[in-house]
Amino acid sequence: MTTAAEKRYMGAVASIPCVACGAEGVHVHHMRFGAGMGQKNSPFLTIALCPGCHQGELSIHSSKKQFEAIFGNELHLLAKTIEGVFNA
């Protein structure tokens, strides 16, 4: 069950531009780092990614190594998301 605070935070994440390419209209990507198979991390471990960077041809889901070589790994993108939320 998602708490009110978690919902507010994910709403804030969804309101900032993509932390990879800067596009507006983002998805909230749940980090896979440290999560077991089929499990999602905490809603506070989410990254602001546009649809292309989230699930497109060159995205964190379809070509993770290439994506991370260009835009940084999930921890780097999480830090950029937190910064974006607090500077919004």
Secondary structure, 3 states (H helix, E strand, C coil): CCCHHHHHHHHHHHCCCCCCCCCCCCEEEECCCCCCCCCCCCCCCEEEECHHHHHCCCCCCCCHHHHHHHHCCHHHHHHHHHHHHHHC
